[in-house]
Amino acid sequence: MTRIDRLVKEFAENVAAQTDALRNGDSKNGNKHAKLYIRAFEALRSLGDEGRNALIPLMVKGTRDDVRAMTAAFLLRHRHEEARYVLEEIAQGKGFASFSAAETLKRWDENTWQLDPMI
């Protein structure tokens, strides 16, 4: 497994683990997993477009909606059209992923979104 593959796996696993922890009322563990997926994203971002593009497959249907939504949130600037489409689709549903997707779009439209700022 390459470093990029390992980082993508870490990102996806920790997004899912954060959601599961929050569903169980364990915010401390949820925050731990958030720090880990943010760290994985930052490592991927440090590799430029190659690192960011490695996350694109996580946006496809069949992946957990929480992982799809978080991936789209982090790729919203880099792959705007694809990421926005995923977020709009998920926002139409119900549950935590739908709420998260809707809030991400709201922040983007308010111009306050800053998960992957241009450097």
C-alpha positions, 0 to 999 in steps of 0.5 A: 500500500502506498503512502497516499493509499494509506492516508486515504484509508486513514481519512475514510476510517476516521470520518466513519469512526467519528460519526459512530462515536458521536452517534454513541454520545462519545464526543471525546472519541469523536474529536480524536478521530476528527483530528486524525482525519484532518491530519490525513487530509493535511498530509494529502494536501501537502502532496498537491493535486495528486493527494487531493485527487486520491480522495475523489473515489470516496465520493462515489455512491456505495461509500458511507454518506458521512464519508462521502459528505466529508470528502466532498466538503474537503474537496469543495474548492478543488473539485467544486462541481463534483463535490457540490453535486455530492453534497446537494444529493446527500443534503436531500436525505435525513440524518447526520450526513444530510445535516452536515452536507447542508451546513457545508453548502450553507457555509460555502454559499456564505463564503465562510467555508475554509477546510482547504483554503487556497495557499 
